[in-house]
Amino acid sequence: MILKLSNGDTVNYPFAVMESDGRISEVEAFVKKTAKMLQVQLEVVDKKIGSEIGSAKKELAKKIEERSVALEEELKKLDAKTEDLGKSLNDLKDMGLLTKDEFESFKNDLKKRKGSSGNDEDVSLDEIGALAKEIIEKEIERHAADGLGRVDYALAAGGAKVIAHSEPFVSGKASNWFAVGKDRGRIHSNAKKMLEPSFGEPGQCFALQGTSGYVDIRLRTGIIPEALTLEHVSKSVAYDRSSAPKDCVVSAWFEESEVPEHHQVLTKFSYDLEKTSAQTFDVDTTINSVVNVVRFEFTSNHGNPSLTCIYRFRVHGYEYNKPHLEDSNSLEEAENAGLQ
């Protein structure tokens, strides 16, 4: 146009304007098209990013869930190990391992045997092992003597016997053993079981009817009673221990035809199912009379409404004519006490 103006040519202004407007329209259209394409691309990218984020979230949630399940399993295993550890610790306590003081006493005893007062190096492992073996052998021998290492004067094999008892439990139609032609002075054949070792076998007991009852036992000889032991089947082999006696009273007297019987309570106790199967109870220390008959009476059991089982009952003490009493210069007192 400038050239045309400089050459003096005439210019068609409307055409130039139209051409310029057309170019601007093209540019605007191109810009709009480009913006739309960019918008579409942005939407695609946004959707893609959203999809990837969603997948990542799901994958992360899945991994967290898997880790949570694995962690929960590990926690369960840890709980089980903790429970096993607790049981092991309880077992160790029940084993009665030596305390530090007991071990020191053990070591000092060994030194005394050697006549040594020096340091710990004076005691060899072989000497400790030999002493330990000797102690173990003595313990085995003691427990082999009826499990407690104490004389049982109610042992049937030693001459003791049941002379009376309450209604025995009889399974079947006959609910009253005394009422079906049985003499009240007669003793049930199973009564002897409570005066014999049961060797931990379930069912080897004398079963009495109901939750209360009694058994009278004539000892092998007259004694000064010191302790009593009641034994029930161990919880490790028992099917049901609800038939065990619970609250018990033990009384005794010296039976002699010419002298009236004088009953005296030796002790009252409760049998605890959580303790050992054989539980020993001391007699009242004020009692020093000679007795030859003992009554074991229970007033409740551990929940069985039908019967109460007595697996074994033992009586410990010493005979009044043994050195144990003569050394205490009480032989004459014991004999007189037995006739009171």
LUMRO-909925 format. One record per residue (C-alpha): residue number from 1; residue in three letters; x, y, z. Coordinates in nm, 4 decimals, decimal comma. Example, Ala and Ser with C-alpha at 12.3 -4.5 7.8 and 13.67 -1.06 7.14 Angstrom:
2
[rec 1; "ALA"; [1,2300; -0,4500; 0,7800]]
[rec 2; "SER"; [1,3670; -0,1060; 0,7140]]
***
This chain:
340
[rec 1; "MET"; [0,0000; 0,0000; 0,0000]]
[rec 2; "ILE"; [0,2816; 0,2400; 0,0808]]
[rec 3; "LEU"; [0,4369; 0,1640; -0,2565]]
[rec 4; "LYS"; [0,1095; 0,2244; -0,4217]]
[rec 5; "LEU"; [0,0687; 0,5507; -0,2392]]
[rec 6; "SER"; [0,4180; 0,6537; -0,3330]]
[rec 7; "ASN"; [0,3477; 0,5684; -0,6985]]
[rec 8; "GLY"; [0,0296; 0,7635; -0,6816]]
[rec 9; "ASP"; [-0,1927; 0,4668; -0,7204]]
[rec 10; "THR"; [-0,5337; 0,4728; -0,5644]]
[rec 11; "VAL"; [-0,5962; 0,2375; -0,2692]]
[rec 12; "ASN"; [-0,9065; 0,0244; -0,2100]]
[rec 13; "TYR"; [-0,9440; 0,0674; 0,1668]]
[rec 14; "PRO"; [-1,2552; -0,1495; 0,2270]]
[rec 15; "PHE"; [-1,0870; -0,4494; 0,0658]]
[rec 16; "ALA"; [-0,7790; -0,4111; 0,2855]]
[rec 17; "VAL"; [-0,9892; -0,3901; 0,5940]]
[rec 18; "MET"; [-1,1814; -0,6988; 0,4958]]
[rec 19; "GLU"; [-0,8603; -0,8877; 0,4332]]
[rec 20; "SER"; [-0,7288; -0,7832; 0,7755]]
[rec 21; "ASP"; [-1,0534; -0,8851; 0,9460]]
[rec 22; "GLY"; [-1,0372; -1,2211; 0,7757]]
[rec 23; "ARG"; [-0,6866; -1,2834; 0,8978]]
[rec 24; "ILE"; [-0,7864; -1,1810; 1,2519]]
[rec 25; "SER"; [-1,0815; -1,4195; 1,2356]]
[rec 26; "GLU"; [-0,8527; -1,6970; 1,1261]]
[rec 27; "VAL"; [-0,6176; -1,6222; 1,4120]]
[rec 28; "GLU"; [-0,9059; -1,6128; 1,6597]]
[rec 29; "ALA"; [-1,0386; -1,9405; 1,5256]]
[rec 30; "PHE"; [-0,6933; -2,0932; 1,5493]]
[rec 31; "VAL"; [-0,6541; -1,9656; 1,9038]]
[rec 32; "LYS"; [-0,9956; -2,1015; 2,0036]]
[rec 33; "LYS"; [-0,9211; -2,4346; 1,8401]]
[rec 34; "THR"; [-0,5846; -2,4501; 2,0092]]
[rec 35; "ALA"; [-0,7369; -2,3536; 2,3469]]
[rec 36; "LYS"; [-1,0040; -2,6194; 2,3039]]
[rec 37; "MET"; [-0,7432; -2,8789; 2,2146]]
[rec 38; "LEU"; [-0,5367; -2,7735; 2,5143]]
[rec 39; "GLN"; [-0,8472; -2,7951; 2,7332]]
[rec 40; "VAL"; [-0,9213; -3,1443; 2,6009]]
[rec 41; "GLN"; [-0,5606; -3,2438; 2,6576]]
[rec 42; "LEU"; [-0,5743; -3,1017; 3,0107]]
[rec 43; "GLU"; [-0,8945; -3,2926; 3,0810]]
[rec 44; "VAL"; [-0,7370; -3,6124; 2,9518]]
[rec 45; "VAL"; [-0,4248; -3,5530; 3,1595]]
[rec 46; "ASP"; [-0,6392; -3,4684; 3,4633]]
[rec 47; "LYS"; [-0,8437; -3,7872; 3,4238]]
[rec 48; "LYS"; [-0,5289; -3,9886; 3,3738]]
[rec 49; "ILE"; [-0,3699; -3,8372; 3,6828]]
[rec 50; "GLY"; [-0,6922; -3,8989; 3,8796]]
[rec 51; "SER"; [-0,7043; -4,2586; 3,7604]]
[rec 52; "GLU"; [-0,3412; -4,3158; 3,8504]]
[rec 53; "ILE"; [-0,3916; -4,1546; 4,1912]]
[rec 54; "GLY"; [-0,6977; -4,3751; 4,2483]]
[rec 55; "SER"; [-0,5009; -4,6846; 4,1516]]
[rec 56; "ALA"; [-0,2160; -4,5745; 4,3716]]
[rec 57; "LYS"; [-0,4596; -4,5197; 4,6600]]
[rec 58; "LYS"; [-0,6142; -4,8626; 4,6095]]
[rec 59; "GLU"; [-0,2722; -5,0259; 4,5873]]
[rec 60; "LEU"; [-0,1588; -4,8417; 4,8989]]
[rec 61; "ALA"; [-0,4797; -4,9358; 5,0856]]
[rec 62; "LYS"; [-0,4326; -5,2999; 4,9780]]
[rec 63; "LYS"; [-0,0730; -5,3023; 5,0978]]
[rec 64; "ILE"; [-0,1727; -5,1383; 5,4272]]
[rec 65; "GLU"; [-0,4463; -5,3997; 5,4737]]
[rec 66; "GLU"; [-0,2032; -5,6817; 5,3950]]
[rec 67; "ARG"; [0,0504; -5,5375; 5,6361]]
[rec 68; "SER"; [-0,2231; -5,4991; 5,8997]]
[rec 69; "VAL"; [-0,3258; -5,8631; 5,8595]]
[rec 70; "ALA"; [0,0373; -5,9733; 5,8785]]
[rec 71; "LEU"; [0,0941; -5,7533; 6,1836]]
[rec 72; "GLU"; [-0,2177; -5,8948; 6,3482]]
[rec 73; "GLU"; [-0,0918; -6,2491; 6,2848]]
[rec 74; "GLU"; [0,2464; -6,1592; 6,4323]]
[rec 75; "LEU"; [0,0729; -6,0082; 6,7366]]
[rec 76; "LYS"; [-0,1280; -6,3275; 6,7815]]
[rec 77; "LYS"; [0,1922; -6,5316; 6,7629]]
[rec 78; "LEU"; [0,3517; -6,2952; 7,0137]]
[rec 79; "ASP"; [0,0518; -6,3328; 7,2462]]
[rec 80; "ALA"; [0,0765; -6,7114; 7,2161]]
[rec 81; "LYS"; [0,4492; -6,7004; 7,2906]]
[rec 82; "THR"; [0,3822; -6,4711; 7,5880]]
[rec 83; "GLU"; [0,1202; -6,7131; 7,7180]]
[rec 84; "ASP"; [0,3598; -7,0061; 7,6704]]
[rec 85; "LEU"; [0,6291; -6,8089; 7,8504]]
[rec 86; "GLY"; [0,3886; -6,7443; 8,1387]]
[rec 87; "LYS"; [0,3076; -7,1145; 8,1588]]
[rec 88; "SER"; [0,6762; -7,2014; 8,1485]]
[rec 89; "LEU"; [0,7466; -6,9579; 8,4307]]
[rec 90; "ASN"; [0,4662; -7,1102; 8,6358]]
[rec 91; "ASP"; [0,6039; -7,4564; 8,5631]]
[rec 92; "LEU"; [0,9472; -7,3404; 8,6769]]
[rec 93; "LYS"; [0,7949; -7,2075; 8,9978]]
[rec 94; "ASP"; [0,6156; -7,5368; 9,0540]]
[rec 95; "MET"; [0,9426; -7,7228; 9,0015]]
[rec 96; "GLY"; [1,0750; -7,5648; 9,3201]]
[rec 97; "LEU"; [1,4101; -7,4580; 9,1801]]
[rec 98; "LEU"; [1,6781; -7,3473; 9,4233]]
[rec 99; "THR"; [1,6791; -6,9844; 9,5286]]
[rec 100; "LYS"; [2,0076; -6,7977; 9,5665]]
[rec 101; "ASP"; [2,0018; -6,8501; 9,9447]]
[rec 102; "GLU"; [1,9268; -7,2202; 9,9039]]
[rec 103; "PHE"; [2,2120; -7,2581; 9,6577]]
[rec 104; "GLU"; [2,4501; -7,0811; 9,8979]]
[rec 105; "SER"; [2,3350; -7,3161; 10,1742]]
[rec 106; "PHE"; [2,3891; -7,6118; 9,9413]]
[rec 107; "LYS"; [2,7392; -7,4887; 9,8588]]
[rec 108; "ASN"; [2,8249; -7,4287; 10,2260]]
[rec 109; "ASP"; [2,7112; -7,7804; 10,3148]]
[rec 110; "LEU"; [2,9437; -7,9133; 10,0501]]
[rec 111; "LYS"; [3,2327; -7,7095; 10,1918]]
[rec 112; "LYS"; [3,1600; -7,8425; 10,5396]]
[rec 113; "ARG"; [3,1729; -8,1967; 10,4079]]
[rec 114; "LYS"; [3,5123; -8,1219; 10,2623]]
[rec 115; "GLY"; [3,6271; -7,9391; 10,5732]]
[rec 116; "SER"; [3,7022; -7,6346; 10,3617]]
[rec 117; "SER"; [3,6375; -7,2708; 10,4470]]
[rec 118; "GLY"; [3,8047; -7,1173; 10,1426]]
[rec 119; "ASN"; [3,6604; -6,9608; 9,8299]]
[rec 120; "ASP"; [3,4311; -7,1131; 9,5718]]
[rec 121; "GLU"; [3,7253; -7,2505; 9,3727]]
[rec 122; "ASP"; [3,7704; -7,5114; 9,6482]]
[rec 123; "VAL"; [3,4483; -7,6775; 9,5269]]
[rec 124; "SER"; [3,4623; -7,8589; 9,1942]]
[rec 125; "LEU"; [3,1735; -7,9296; 8,9587]]
[rec 126; "ASP"; [3,2225; -8,3027; 9,0085]]
[rec 127; "GLU"; [3,1765; -8,2632; 9,3846]]
[rec 128; "ILE"; [2,8641; -8,0523; 9,3325]]
[rec 129; "GLY"; [2,7297; -8,3160; 9,0930]]
[rec 130; "ALA"; [2,8007; -8,5961; 9,3410]]
[rec 131; "LEU"; [2,6219; -8,4135; 9,6222]]
[rec 132; "ALA"; [2,3296; -8,3292; 9,3953]]
[rec 133; "LYS"; [2,3041; -8,6945; 9,2933]]
[rec 134; "GLU"; [2,3009; -8,7990; 9,6591]]
[rec 135; "ILE"; [2,0253; -8,5485; 9,7396]]
[rec 136; "ILE"; [1,8194; -8,6605; 9,4392]]
[rec 137; "GLU"; [1,8538; -9,0267; 9,5355]]
[rec 138; "LYS"; [1,7380; -8,9465; 9,8876]]
[rec 139; "GLU"; [1,4399; -8,7522; 9,7534]]
[rec 140; "ILE"; [1,3486; -9,0368; 9,5194]]
[rec 141; "GLU"; [1,3700; -9,2807; 9,8082]]
[rec 142; "ARG"; [1,1624; -9,0506; 10,0284]]
[rec 143; "HIS"; [0,8889; -9,0046; 9,7681]]
[rec 144; "ALA"; [0,8929; -9,3715; 9,6825]]
[rec 145; "ALA"; [0,7857; -9,4224; 10,0432]]
[rec 146; "ASP"; [0,4218; -9,3567; 9,9604]]
[rec 147; "GLY"; [0,4868; -9,0267; 9,7822]]
[rec 148; "LEU"; [0,5123; -8,8080; 10,0926]]
[rec 149; "GLY"; [0,7905; -8,9649; 10,2917]]
[rec 150; "ARG"; [0,5632; -8,9844; 10,5992]]
[rec 151; "VAL"; [0,4209; -9,2890; 10,7706]]
[rec 152; "ASP"; [0,0521; -9,3456; 10,6937]]
[rec 153; "TYR"; [-0,1328; -9,5070; 10,9841]]
[rec 154; "ALA"; [-0,4545; -9,5235; 10,7788]]
[rec 155; "LEU"; [-0,3005; -9,7479; 10,5135]]
[rec 156; "ALA"; [-0,5113; -10,0603; 10,4514]]
[rec 157; "ALA"; [-0,2036; -10,2706; 10,3797]]
[rec 158; "GLY"; [-0,0736; -10,1728; 10,7227]]
[rec 159; "GLY"; [-0,3844; -10,2943; 10,9034]]
[rec 160; "ALA"; [-0,6136; -9,9891; 10,8983]]
[rec 161; "LYS"; [-0,9745; -10,0324; 10,7856]]
[rec 162; "VAL"; [-1,3024; -9,8476; 10,7365]]
[rec 163; "ILE"; [-1,5472; -9,9330; 11,0159]]
[rec 164; "ALA"; [-1,8387; -9,7040; 10,9241]]
[rec 165; "HIS"; [-1,9473; -9,4615; 10,6552]]
[rec 166; "SER"; [-2,2440; -9,2634; 10,5247]]
[rec 167; "GLU"; [-2,4590; -9,3691; 10,2281]]
[rec 168; "PRO"; [-2,2334; -9,4799; 9,9381]]
[rec 169; "PHE"; [-2,3087; -9,3757; 9,5823]]
[rec 170; "VAL"; [-2,4469; -9,6615; 9,3753]]
[rec 171; "SER"; [-2,5249; -9,6123; 9,0079]]
[rec 172; "GLY"; [-2,8368; -9,7783; 8,8721]]
[rec 173; "LYS"; [-3,1888; -9,8241; 9,0046]]
[rec 174; "ALA"; [-3,0955; -9,8770; 9,3686]]
[rec 175; "SER"; [-3,0439; -9,5261; 9,5037]]
[rec 176; "ASN"; [-3,0165; -9,6317; 9,8699]]
[rec 177; "TRP"; [-2,7493; -9,8931; 9,9324]]
[rec 178; "PHE"; [-2,8398; -9,9379; 10,3005]]
[rec 179; "ALA"; [-3,2098; -9,9802; 10,2186]]
[rec 180; "VAL"; [-3,1759; -10,2675; 9,9732]]
[rec 181; "GLY"; [-3,1100; -10,5452; 10,2189]]
[rec 182; "LYS"; [-2,7700; -10,4178; 10,3283]]
[rec 183; "ASP"; [-2,6870; -10,4317; 10,6963]]
[rec 184; "ARG"; [-2,5913; -10,0887; 10,8325]]
[rec 185; "GLY"; [-2,2918; -10,2472; 10,9975]]
[rec 186; "ARG"; [-2,1662; -10,3712; 10,6633]]
[rec 187; "ILE"; [-1,8949; -10,1806; 10,4807]]
[rec 188; "HIS"; [-1,9121; -10,1167; 10,1080]]
[rec 189; "SER"; [-1,6485; -10,3044; 9,9077]]
[rec 190; "ASN"; [-1,5143; -9,9807; 9,7574]]
[rec 191; "ALA"; [-1,4474; -9,8251; 10,0988]]
[rec 192; "LYS"; [-1,1029; -9,9822; 10,1086]]
[rec 193; "LYS"; [-0,9971; -9,7815; 9,8028]]
[rec 194; "MET"; [-0,9632; -9,4617; 10,0044]]
[rec 195; "LEU"; [-0,6971; -9,6330; 10,2190]]
[rec 196; "GLU"; [-0,4910; -9,7540; 9,9232]]
[rec 197; "PRO"; [-0,2712; -9,5853; 9,6612]]
[rec 198; "SER"; [-0,4810; -9,4971; 9,3555]]
[rec 199; "PHE"; [-0,1761; -9,4313; 9,1361]]
[rec 200; "GLY"; [-0,3574; -9,1309; 8,9897]]
[rec 201; "GLU"; [-0,6147; -9,3389; 8,8022]]
[rec 202; "PRO"; [-0,9521; -9,1642; 8,7583]]
[rec 203; "GLY"; [-1,2422; -9,3511; 8,9174]]
[rec 204; "GLN"; [-1,0340; -9,5460; 9,1715]]
[rec 205; "CYS"; [-1,2058; -9,3904; 9,4707]]
[rec 206; "PHE"; [-1,4740; -9,4420; 9,7347]]
[rec 207; "ALA"; [-1,7835; -9,2497; 9,6203]]
[rec 208; "LEU"; [-2,0365; -9,1336; 9,8779]]
[rec 209; "GLN"; [-2,3821; -9,0086; 9,7966]]
[rec 210; "GLY"; [-2,4525; -8,6356; 9,7946]]
[rec 211; "THR"; [-2,2432; -8,3365; 9,8960]]
[rec 212; "SER"; [-2,1905; -8,4323; 10,2600]]
[rec 213; "GLY"; [-2,0943; -8,7503; 10,4401]]
[rec 214; "TYR"; [-1,8385; -8,9208; 10,6603]]
[rec 215; "VAL"; [-1,6064; -9,2195; 10,6943]]
[rec 216; "ASP"; [-1,4756; -9,3705; 11,0196]]
[rec 217; "ILE"; [-1,1327; -9,5339; 11,0019]]
[rec 218; "ARG"; [-0,9681; -9,7535; 11,2622]]
[rec 219; "LEU"; [-0,5944; -9,6924; 11,2441]]
[rec 220; "ARG"; [-0,3406; -9,9719; 11,2490]]
[rec 221; "THR"; [-0,2512; -9,8708; 11,6066]]
[rec 222; "GLY"; [-0,2931; -9,5921; 11,8568]]
[rec 223; "ILE"; [-0,0917; -9,2807; 11,7667]]
[rec 224; "ILE"; [-0,0415; -8,9160; 11,8509]]
[rec 225; "PRO"; [-0,1736; -8,7523; 11,5291]]
[rec 226; "GLU"; [0,0372; -8,4806; 11,3664]]
[rec 227; "ALA"; [-0,1092; -8,4275; 11,0192]]
[rec 228; "LEU"; [-0,3641; -8,5531; 10,7661]]
[rec 229; "THR"; [-0,3423; -8,5824; 10,3891]]
[rec 230; "LEU"; [-0,6368; -8,5766; 10,1496]]
[rec 231; "GLU"; [-0,5723; -8,6733; 9,7898]]
[rec 232; "HIS"; [-0,7873; -8,6368; 9,4789]]
[rec 233; "VAL"; [-0,7185; -8,7301; 9,1181]]
[rec 234; "SER"; [-0,4795; -8,4920; 8,9416]]
[rec 235; "LYS"; [-0,6297; -8,2259; 8,7136]]
[rec 236; "SER"; [-0,3933; -8,3409; 8,4366]]
[rec 237; "VAL"; [-0,5811; -8,6732; 8,3997]]
[rec 238; "ALA"; [-0,9238; -8,6048; 8,5519]]
[rec 239; "TYR"; [-1,2383; -8,5888; 8,3421]]
[rec 240; "ASP"; [-1,4230; -8,3916; 8,6087]]
[rec 241; "ARG"; [-1,3030; -8,2820; 8,9538]]
[rec 242; "SER"; [-1,6303; -8,1389; 9,0836]]
[rec 243; "SER"; [-1,6774; -8,4491; 9,3018]]
[rec 244; "ALA"; [-1,3746; -8,3623; 9,5189]]
[rec 245; "PRO"; [-1,4498; -8,2889; 9,8872]]
[rec 246; "LYS"; [-1,4230; -7,9210; 9,9753]]
[rec 247; "ASP"; [-1,4954; -7,8207; 10,3362]]
[rec 248; "CYS"; [-1,3827; -8,0940; 10,5744]]
[rec 249; "VAL"; [-1,3663; -8,1705; 10,9457]]
[rec 250; "VAL"; [-1,1513; -8,4450; 11,0958]]
[rec 251; "SER"; [-1,2141; -8,5726; 11,4480]]
[rec 252; "ALA"; [-1,0647; -8,8649; 11,6408]]
[rec 253; "TRP"; [-1,0959; -9,0711; 11,9545]]
[rec 254; "PHE"; [-0,9532; -9,3724; 12,1304]]
[rec 255; "GLU"; [-1,1933; -9,6650; 12,0928]]
[rec 256; "GLU"; [-1,2021; -9,8987; 12,3918]]
[rec 257; "SER"; [-1,4974; -10,1009; 12,5124]]
[rec 258; "GLU"; [-1,4471; -10,0226; 12,8812]]
[rec 259; "VAL"; [-1,3987; -9,6466; 12,8407]]
[rec 260; "PRO"; [-1,6501; -9,4006; 12,6893]]
[rec 261; "GLU"; [-1,5346; -9,2508; 12,3619]]
[rec 262; "HIS"; [-1,4058; -8,8929; 12,3791]]
[rec 263; "HIS"; [-1,4266; -8,7254; 12,0361]]
[rec 264; "GLN"; [-1,2017; -8,4312; 11,9621]]
[rec 265; "VAL"; [-1,1646; -8,2221; 11,6484]]
[rec 266; "LEU"; [-0,8173; -8,2588; 11,5016]]
[rec 267; "THR"; [-0,8513; -7,9980; 11,2261]]
[rec 268; "LYS"; [-1,0844; -7,8228; 10,9830]]
[rec 269; "PHE"; [-0,9734; -7,7448; 10,6295]]
[rec 270; "SER"; [-1,0790; -7,6816; 10,2699]]
[rec 271; "TYR"; [-0,9405; -7,8871; 9,9836]]
[rec 272; "ASP"; [-0,8187; -7,6497; 9,7071]]
[rec 273; "LEU"; [-0,8424; -7,7775; 9,3487]]
[rec 274; "GLU"; [-0,5797; -7,5270; 9,2357]]
[rec 275; "LYS"; [-0,3107; -7,6796; 9,4558]]
[rec 276; "THR"; [-0,1394; -8,0180; 9,4348]]
[rec 277; "SER"; [-0,3532; -8,3307; 9,4245]]
[rec 278; "ALA"; [-0,2224; -8,4521; 9,7647]]
[rec 279; "GLN"; [-0,2688; -8,1790; 10,0283]]
[rec 280; "THR"; [-0,1456; -8,2174; 10,3876]]
[rec 281; "PHE"; [-0,3001; -8,0360; 10,6849]]
[rec 282; "ASP"; [-0,1460; -8,0118; 11,0299]]
[rec 283; "VAL"; [-0,3357; -8,1207; 11,3391]]
[rec 284; "ASP"; [-0,4059; -7,8732; 11,6200]]
[rec 285; "THR"; [-0,0805; -7,8559; 11,8178]]
[rec 286; "THR"; [-0,2683; -7,8576; 12,1496]]
[rec 287; "ILE"; [-0,3872; -8,2134; 12,0859]]
[rec 288; "ASN"; [-0,1513; -8,4752; 12,2293]]
[rec 289; "SER"; [-0,3962; -8,7545; 12,3032]]
[rec 290; "VAL"; [-0,3556; -9,1058; 12,1719]]
[rec 291; "VAL"; [-0,6236; -9,1967; 11,9159]]
[rec 292; "ASN"; [-0,6949; -9,5075; 11,7136]]
[rec 293; "VAL"; [-1,0137; -9,4069; 11,5280]]
[rec 294; "VAL"; [-1,0410; -9,1090; 11,2927]]
[rec 295; "ARG"; [-1,3557; -8,9680; 11,1341]]
[rec 296; "PHE"; [-1,3188; -8,7870; 10,8021]]
[rec 297; "GLU"; [-1,6273; -8,5738; 10,7416]]
[rec 298; "PHE"; [-1,7032; -8,3412; 10,4501]]
[rec 299; "THR"; [-1,9813; -8,0833; 10,4484]]
[rec 300; "SER"; [-1,9524; -7,9763; 10,0831]]
[rec 301; "ASN"; [-1,7824; -8,0637; 9,7559]]
[rec 302; "HIS"; [-1,6726; -7,8700; 9,4476]]
[rec 303; "GLY"; [-2,0071; -7,8706; 9,2692]]
[rec 304; "ASN"; [-2,1206; -8,2255; 9,1965]]
[rec 305; "PRO"; [-2,4755; -8,2604; 9,3367]]
[rec 306; "SER"; [-2,4868; -8,6405; 9,3112]]
[rec 307; "LEU"; [-2,1709; -8,7746; 9,4717]]
[rec 308; "THR"; [-1,8428; -8,6986; 9,6455]]
[rec 309; "CYS"; [-1,5308; -8,9050; 9,5724]]
[rec 310; "ILE"; [-1,2543; -8,9799; 9,8219]]
[rec 311; "TYR"; [-0,9443; -9,1033; 9,6440]]
[rec 312; "ARG"; [-0,7162; -9,1352; 9,9425]]
[rec 313; "PHE"; [-0,7053; -9,0244; 10,3043]]
[rec 314; "ARG"; [-0,3927; -9,0577; 10,5181]]
[rec 315; "VAL"; [-0,3164; -9,0038; 10,8846]]
[rec 316; "HIS"; [0,0351; -8,9142; 10,9994]]
[rec 317; "GLY"; [0,1800; -8,9141; 11,3481]]
[rec 318; "TYR"; [0,3858; -9,1314; 11,5801]]
[rec 319; "GLU"; [0,3188; -9,4186; 11,8121]]
[rec 320; "TYR"; [0,3176; -9,3314; 12,1826]]
[rec 321; "ASN"; [0,5576; -9,6138; 12,2661]]
[rec 322; "LYS"; [0,8191; -9,5035; 12,0142]]
[rec 323; "PRO"; [1,1417; -9,3163; 12,1047]]
[rec 324; "HIS"; [0,9890; -8,9970; 11,9660]]
[rec 325; "LEU"; [0,7673; -8,9788; 12,2743]]
[rec 326; "GLU"; [1,0064; -9,1340; 12,5196]]
[rec 327; "ASP"; [1,2639; -8,8698; 12,4359]]
[rec 328; "SER"; [1,0135; -8,6045; 12,5361]]
[rec 329; "ASN"; [0,9373; -8,7825; 12,8635]]
[rec 330; "SER"; [0,5678; -8,7902; 12,7802]]
[rec 331; "LEU"; [0,5043; -9,1648; 12,7448]]
[rec 332; "GLU"; [0,2986; -9,1810; 13,0631]]
[rec 333; "GLU"; [0,1043; -8,8672; 12,9675]]
[rec 334; "ALA"; [0,0239; -9,0105; 12,6252]]
[rec 335; "GLU"; [-0,0975; -9,3403; 12,7682]]
[rec 336; "ASN"; [-0,3151; -9,1587; 13,0189]]
[rec 337; "ALA"; [-0,4451; -8,9279; 12,7479]]
[rec 338; "GLY"; [-0,5448; -9,2246; 12,5381]]
[rec 339; "LEU"; [-0,7570; -9,3603; 12,8205]]
[rec 340; "GLN"; [-0,9323; -9,0340; 12,9007]]
***
